[in-house]
Structure formats: C-alpha cells, structure tokens
C-alpha cells in the first residue's frame, strides 16, 4: 500500500508539472543557477561518453530512465549510430510532451520504430523492454540523470531500479547514474525547493510577470517543504526527493551487481565545476557481484 501511494503521488506531481516543465525548469532565466550548471556538466559528460563509444565503432541502444519531456531523446535522435532509443517515464503527460516535440521534428516518422516511449515505474520495467532484440546486438547505454533515482520514494524501489539497470546493460553495456549530494542539501536544498527561488529568479523585465505567475503554479504546492537532513529526504504533499551520501549510492550500486568503471570512485561535481556542486555522478558496468 505504501508503495502504491508513493507512485500515485509521483504521477500526480509530474503530470501536473509537465505542461510548464520546459518553460520553467529548463529555462536559463528561471532555473536555479547550480541546476543549470549541473545539467551542463551532465550533458557534456554524456556527450563525451556516447561519442567516445561511437568513435570506437560501437552501435548503441540508448535507454533513459525518467525521460521526461524528451530533451535527451530528441538530441540523440540525430546520431545514426544509435539504433534504438527508449524513453521510460512514470508520467503520461511528460511522455505526451515528448511525443509532441518529436512530431514537430524531422524524426516524427521514427516514433514507434527507432524511438520507443514507455509509461511505467522504473523499478518495474517489462521483460520485453529489458530483452529487446536490439539489446542483444548493440551496446546498451542506460542513463538515469539529474536525481531521477532520488525522485523515487522508498529505498527498496531505488534498489530495484538499479537491478533492472544491471539486467539491461549485461554483458557489455554501461550506465550513467547521476544523483544529488546530501552534503549540500542544507545549503542548496532550501534555495532550490522554496519560494526564495521565485524572488531571486532573474527574468527579462518584458515578460517577468508572466514567468513569475507561471512559477507560482509550481511552488505553492511545494510549500510547506519538509526537510529531513539526516535521512536526505525532501517532501511535500506529493513531491519527494532523496539526496544521497557517496557511501549510500556506492552501496546501492554494489548491491545491484554493478561496479564503477575502472574501479573509480564516484565523482563529486563540486571539484569538477565550482558552481555545479549539486550532485554525485557515477558510470557503472555490470559486475560479477550478485
């Protein structure tokens, strides 16, 4: 019952946010600064990873867990070396926005063929997707970006997501897991999740009132925000976000039978990009650990 209720709240939240997600949270005038910088870091990291594999002559399958309105899907459609792109999201409305954007692009005729969009919980991905024929003949790259894993309430569900990731990337694939860093929850979280972000939003004066009015569609139901700094949890009536310690995400990765590539430690973004200090990012491969 607790799991079903958590899923219901999550769908309710992301469905409501879908219609304004791109305008607000992917808009450089209204998104919080460290969010923009962290997304840029993720974008650059992923681009170098994928293009590096392509330069090595690999054909890829890209699977995004939490594909949202399709930002990565639309971008990587232009790579002919990616034979299949699968976007998975719990929100039907988010997937609708993704389809709408694709229909207005030059890739409209690839929907349902090269581009598959699937509504469902990431911890309960159907066997048919995990064992898609393309996964047998191409290198799978699974991405779970910008704390999508942390937006999944309950630790058992998060662990099951990574177990599914392992199944999808075996035996020769790779996954990128990007989560928020709990060490920064006190300093970053309150600014990110409260009305202070509205007040400090930098918007052109010509459309400032319009943007601010749309921001208020998001933040009234993000208040009151309840922070549990010891557990790394942020909650409202229908929103949930978990921020991870490095040891916690390492343990989840290990328990799922995954391991960081080159036995590297998880990268703290704070040292890589001074202002993009929101997260922890790890690239992982399937491990013999079971």
GUGUDREN-580743 format. One record per residue (C-alpha): residue number from 1; x, y, z. Coordinates in nm, 3 decimals. Example, Ala and Ser with C-alpha at 12.3 -4.5 7.8 and 13.67 -1.06 7.14 Angstrom:
BEGIN
NODE  num        u        v        w
NODE    1    1.230   -0.450    0.780
NODE    2    1.367   -0.106    0.714
//
This chain:
BEGIN
NODE  num        u        v        w
NODE    1    0.000    0.000    0.000
NODE    2    0.283    0.242    0.088
NODE    3    0.448    0.179   -0.248
NODE    4    0.125    0.229   -0.444
NODE    5    0.059    0.556   -0.263
NODE    6    0.413    0.679   -0.334
NODE    7    0.369    0.600   -0.704
NODE    8    0.027    0.770   -0.713
NODE    9    0.168    1.090   -0.561
NODE   10    0.462    1.086   -0.800
NODE   11    0.241    1.051   -1.108
NODE   12    0.014    1.327   -0.982
NODE   13    0.306    1.565   -0.932
NODE   14    0.488    1.503   -1.262
NODE   15    0.167    1.503   -1.468
NODE   16    0.083    1.846   -1.328
NODE   17    0.434    1.978   -1.386
NODE   18    0.459    1.850   -1.744
NODE   19    0.288    2.142   -1.916
NODE   20    0.528    2.401   -1.771
NODE   21    0.839    2.189   -1.715
NODE   22    1.031    2.307   -2.021
NODE   23    0.933    2.673   -1.979
NODE   24    1.038    2.692   -1.615
NODE   25    1.286    2.425   -1.512
NODE   26    1.475    2.409   -1.841
NODE   27    1.471    2.785   -1.890
NODE   28    1.801    2.957   -1.814
NODE   29    1.618    3.268   -1.693
NODE   30    1.417    3.087   -1.425
NODE   31    1.607    2.770   -1.335
NODE   32    1.830    2.790   -1.030
NODE   33    2.194    2.857   -1.125
NODE   34    2.357    2.544   -0.988
NODE   35    2.086    2.335   -1.157
NODE   36    2.175    2.485   -1.495
NODE   37    2.546    2.428   -1.440
NODE   38    2.494    2.074   -1.318
NODE   39    2.279    1.992   -1.622
NODE   40    2.551    2.134   -1.844
NODE   41    2.803    1.909   -1.671
NODE   42    2.577    1.606   -1.723
NODE   43    2.522    1.699   -2.089
NODE   44    2.894    1.731   -2.156
NODE   45    2.978    1.411   -1.968
NODE   46    2.716    1.212   -2.157
NODE   47    2.815    1.357   -2.494
NODE   48    3.179    1.261   -2.443
NODE   49    3.083    0.912   -2.329
NODE   50    2.850    0.840   -2.622
NODE   51    3.070    0.995   -2.887
NODE   52    3.369    0.808   -2.748
NODE   53    3.189    0.476   -2.792
NODE   54    3.079    0.573   -3.143
NODE   55    3.440    0.659   -3.236
NODE   56    3.536    0.310   -3.123
NODE   57    3.295    0.172   -3.382
NODE   58    3.017    0.067   -3.145
NODE   59    2.648    0.073   -3.235
NODE   60    2.438    0.182   -2.939
NODE   61    2.096    0.148   -2.780
NODE   62    2.013    0.444   -2.555
NODE   63    1.767    0.388   -2.270
NODE   64    1.669    0.678   -2.046
NODE   65    1.502    0.617   -1.713
NODE   66    1.297    0.927   -1.633
NODE   67    1.296    1.065   -1.988
NODE   68    1.055    1.349   -1.900
NODE   69    0.973    1.578   -2.190
NODE   70    1.238    1.417   -2.408
NODE   71    1.534    1.653   -2.402
NODE   72    1.794    1.377   -2.438
NODE   73    1.576    1.167   -2.666
NODE   74    1.535    1.448   -2.915
NODE   75    1.904    1.537   -2.905
NODE   76    2.036    1.185   -2.961
NODE   77    1.790    1.108   -3.243
NODE   78    2.039    1.285   -3.469
NODE   79    2.303    1.016   -3.404
NODE   80    2.258    0.743   -3.670
NODE   81    2.490    0.515   -3.472
NODE   82    2.218    0.487   -3.204
NODE   83    1.992    0.218   -3.348
NODE   84    1.722    0.238   -3.081
NODE   85    1.618    0.500   -2.824
NODE   86    1.385    0.406   -2.537
NODE   87    1.242    0.664   -2.300
NODE   88    1.075    0.546   -1.980
NODE   89    0.875    0.776   -1.754
NODE   90    0.610    0.735   -1.486
NODE   91    0.417    1.038   -1.618
NODE   92    0.194    1.002   -1.922
NODE   93    0.176    1.381   -1.956
NODE   94    0.555    1.407   -1.969
NODE   95    0.563    1.146   -2.246
NODE   96    0.289    1.334   -2.431
NODE   97    0.507    1.646   -2.433
NODE   98    0.795    1.436   -2.563
NODE   99    0.581    1.297   -2.845
NODE  100    0.454    1.645   -2.934
NODE  101    0.810    1.772   -2.972
NODE  102    0.917    1.473   -3.177
NODE  103    0.618    1.514   -3.409
NODE  104    0.734    1.866   -3.486
NODE  105    1.085    1.742   -3.564
NODE  106    1.241    1.561   -3.857
NODE  107    1.221    1.236   -3.657
NODE  108    0.841    1.213   -3.642
NODE  109    0.829    0.901   -3.860
NODE  110    1.067    0.720   -3.624
NODE  111    0.825    0.722   -3.329
NODE  112    0.728    0.364   -3.251
NODE  113    1.012    0.231   -3.464
NODE  114    1.352    0.366   -3.367
NODE  115    1.207    0.574   -3.082
NODE  116    1.003    0.393   -2.817
NODE  117    0.834    0.579   -2.531
NODE  118    0.710    0.371   -2.240
NODE  119    0.500    0.475   -1.942
NODE  120    0.582    0.283   -1.627
NODE  121    0.767    0.272   -1.298
NODE  122    1.141    0.238   -1.346
NODE  123    1.160   -0.045   -1.092
NODE  124    0.901   -0.247   -1.285
NODE  125    1.021   -0.227   -1.644
NODE  126    0.866   -0.503   -1.851
NODE  127    1.074   -0.801   -1.953
NODE  128    1.006   -0.728   -2.319
NODE  129    1.197   -0.399   -2.292
NODE  130    1.484   -0.545   -2.094
NODE  131    1.525   -0.819   -2.352
NODE  132    1.458   -0.619   -2.668
NODE  133    1.629   -0.775   -2.970
NODE  134    1.839   -0.462   -3.027
NODE  135    1.998   -0.502   -2.683
NODE  136    2.146   -0.833   -2.796
NODE  137    2.328   -0.688   -3.098
NODE  138    2.426   -0.337   -2.986
NODE  139    2.589   -0.177   -2.683
NODE  140    2.325   -0.061   -2.433
NODE  141    2.377    0.275   -2.266
NODE  142    2.132    0.335   -1.979
NODE  143    2.108    0.685   -1.833
NODE  144    1.934    0.798   -1.514
NODE  145    2.012    1.168   -1.483
NODE  146    1.951    1.470   -1.257
NODE  147    1.845    1.276   -0.950
NODE  148    1.573    1.073   -1.121
NODE  149    1.676    0.790   -0.890
NODE  150    1.628    1.020   -0.591
NODE  151    1.277    1.114   -0.701
NODE  152    1.176    0.751   -0.647
NODE  153    1.039    0.719   -0.295
NODE  154    1.140    0.416   -0.082
NODE  155    1.485    0.260   -0.082
NODE  156    1.361   -0.082   -0.199
NODE  157    1.225    0.078   -0.516
NODE  158    1.553    0.258   -0.583
NODE  159    1.742   -0.069   -0.538
NODE  160    1.508   -0.244   -0.783
NODE  161    1.571    0.027   -1.042
NODE  162    1.943   -0.047   -1.031
NODE  163    1.876   -0.423   -1.051
NODE  164    1.685   -0.354   -1.373
NODE  165    1.971   -0.139   -1.496
NODE  166    2.209   -0.429   -1.445
NODE  167    1.987   -0.661   -1.649
NODE  168    1.966   -0.409   -1.931
NODE  169    2.339   -0.346   -1.961
NODE  170    2.464   -0.704   -1.925
NODE  171    2.702   -0.821   -2.056
NODE  172    2.875   -0.531   -2.233
NODE  173    2.679   -0.214   -2.166
NODE  174    2.726    0.090   -1.948
NODE  175    2.506    0.307   -1.728
NODE  176    2.530    0.663   -1.601
NODE  177    2.370    0.731   -1.264
NODE  178    2.351    1.094   -1.153
NODE  179    2.213    1.190   -0.811
NODE  180    2.209    1.483   -0.570
NODE  181    2.473    1.510   -0.297
NODE  182    2.336    1.509    0.061
NODE  183    2.630    1.710    0.190
NODE  184    2.486    2.006    0.003
NODE  185    2.122    1.963    0.099
NODE  186    2.128    2.230    0.370
NODE  187    2.291    2.493    0.152
NODE  188    2.145    2.403   -0.188
NODE  189    1.814    2.241   -0.097
NODE  190    1.641    2.528    0.077
NODE  191    1.721    2.766   -0.205
NODE  192    1.615    2.511   -0.465
NODE  193    1.286    2.399   -0.312
NODE  194    1.141    2.713   -0.152
NODE  195    0.993    3.044   -0.259
NODE  196    1.331    3.213   -0.232
NODE  197    1.385    3.082   -0.582
NODE  198    1.092    3.284   -0.711
NODE  199    1.217    3.604   -0.553
NODE  200    1.568    3.556   -0.686
NODE  201    1.468    3.440   -1.034
NODE  202    1.636    3.654   -1.297
NODE  203    1.396    3.719   -1.584
NODE  204    1.382    3.982   -1.856
NODE  205    1.152    4.266   -1.743
NODE  206    0.945    4.241   -2.062
NODE  207    0.798    3.908   -1.959
NODE  208    0.890    3.893   -1.593
NODE  209    0.533    3.898   -1.461
NODE  210    0.425    3.618   -1.691
NODE  211    0.713    3.396   -1.586
NODE  212    0.660    3.474   -1.219
NODE  213    0.291    3.389   -1.243
NODE  214    0.379    3.056   -1.400
NODE  215    0.639    2.987   -1.133
NODE  216    0.365    3.025   -0.874
NODE  217    0.187    2.733   -1.036
NODE  218    0.474    2.515   -0.917
NODE  219    0.578    2.648   -0.580
NODE  220    0.253    2.683   -0.385
NODE  221    0.232    2.305   -0.366
NODE  222    0.600    2.281   -0.290
NODE  223    0.519    2.458    0.037
NODE  224    0.545    2.369    0.311
NODE  225    0.858    2.174    0.228
NODE  226    0.972    1.926    0.492
NODE  227    1.346    1.860    0.512
NODE  228    1.495    1.561    0.691
NODE  229    1.864    1.643    0.669
NODE  230    1.977    1.327    0.848
NODE  231    1.798    1.098    0.602
NODE  232    1.842    1.322    0.299
NODE  233    1.469    1.345    0.230
NODE  234    1.269    1.638    0.095
NODE  235    0.889    1.601    0.098
NODE  236    0.569    1.787    0.026
NODE  237    0.217    1.656   -0.012
NODE  238    0.300    1.499   -0.349
NODE  239    0.670    1.566   -0.418
NODE  240    0.964    1.360   -0.298
NODE  241    1.338    1.394   -0.343
NODE  242    1.616    1.195   -0.181
NODE  243    1.973    1.328   -0.165
NODE  244    2.248    1.065   -0.133
NODE  245    2.571    1.026    0.054
NODE  246    2.857    0.888   -0.153
NODE  247    2.862    0.570    0.057
NODE  248    2.489    0.521    0.013
NODE  249    2.497    0.534   -0.367
NODE  250    2.808    0.316   -0.372
NODE  251    2.625    0.056   -0.162
NODE  252    2.317    0.064   -0.387
NODE  253    2.540    0.020   -0.691
NODE  254    2.728   -0.270   -0.536
NODE  255    2.412   -0.443   -0.409
NODE  256    2.265   -0.430   -0.759
NODE  257    2.562   -0.615   -0.903
NODE  258    2.711   -0.306   -1.063
NODE  259    3.054   -0.150   -1.025
NODE  260    3.209    0.185   -1.118
NODE  261    3.415    0.173   -1.437
NODE  262    3.792    0.149   -1.389
NODE  263    3.720    0.096   -1.018
NODE  264    3.693    0.474   -0.994
NODE  265    3.527    0.643   -0.704
NODE  266    3.210    0.838   -0.755
NODE  267    3.285    1.187   -0.885
NODE  268    3.184    1.481   -0.670
NODE  269    3.081    1.757   -0.909
NODE  270    3.191    2.029   -0.667
NODE  271    3.554    1.977   -0.762
NODE  272    3.483    1.949   -1.134
NODE  273    3.271    2.261   -1.185
NODE  274    3.285    2.503   -0.890
NODE  275    2.925    2.622   -0.908
NODE  276    2.773    2.297   -1.034
NODE  277    2.802    2.140   -0.695
NODE  278    2.466    1.972   -0.674
NODE  279    2.546    1.611   -0.745
NODE  280    2.732    1.286   -0.747
NODE  281    2.781    1.107   -1.076
NODE  282    2.891    0.751   -1.142
NODE  283    2.940    0.548   -1.457
NODE  284    2.888    0.180   -1.393
NODE  285    2.906   -0.156   -1.567
NODE  286    2.762   -0.495   -1.476
NODE  287    2.972   -0.679   -1.223
NODE  288    3.019   -1.041   -1.125
NODE  289    2.886   -0.938   -0.783
NODE  290    2.545   -1.095   -0.731
//
